Amino acid sequence: FEVNLAKMKWCPKHVSEIPQVISRAFERDISMKQIAPILGTDHVKEWVLKEDKDIPEFYNAPTMMQEWIAEKVIKVKIPDGIIPKDFQPKKVKILATGQKMAKFFREDNVSTRTVECSVKLFDCNHFYMKQTLPGSGASPHWTIFEGRWHQTERGIRLEYLLRYSWQLSRKPAIEFAVEACRSDLITTLAWDGETEKQLNGNLPAIVGTDDFFWAELVREGDSMGEAKIRWNEDCPEPPSWVHPKGPDMPAPPLAPDSSAASAPPESKDAATGSSSAAPAQPAGATQRRKPAEDDKP
């Protein structure tokens, strides 16, 4: 477990503050004895932090790293029983133990990169946020945030507790570590309109120089919640446009045929199927052509 002092913008004054930070991150009571020894490092040199006087010696020591990547990190071992035994980044959650209630996702441009972001809310009031950099070599780079969510009058409030990154094909292999988030890292998302289908607000940025980026997250459809087609047998069938009935019904649409459109209406006898026969034609006479109405489809 790591406490990155550069990312948290914080430096402890007392060694006793370190287990308090870890207890908040995991929502457990963790003692100094459980996490000893406490190490401070700049990724080149290590310091053992046993007393309060060891903290400024570690924090103020010059580093061999370049200034733009220099950072001071406090590292401890995570006590047994805190992380699930079958934990795998991106597959198993550390804090969430309940059922998923909703998922929101969106792809946005952050600085010069495209970031895919998804947020899952669980009924235990924990959330799981995954930010993905799609073009990170053979496999994408994931940064995971976990924490607590609370409902507000206009949306939800996210309180960030843990952060960790993962990439399957990263070489050389880097030790996987979980980081604590600073206590004031809290963002608020508001519903867009009256329906709970979109959340808008700031989220922590994993690329660029800004701490946050604006996101508009759309709710993922839930197949269990889709409304099925309902058949109402008590409702009469709507009138047919092909065979209208009654004097007040509109006429059916005619085919785009100029001869059919200009033809006079059929006679009553033709419409009712009367059996009256037409006069016989004299022998050798040319048979008269049927009216244009009979040509209609």
Order of alpha helices (4+ residues) and beta strands (2+ residues): beta-alpha-alpha-alpha-beta-beta-alpha-beta-beta-beta-beta-beta-beta-beta-beta-beta-beta-alpha-alpha
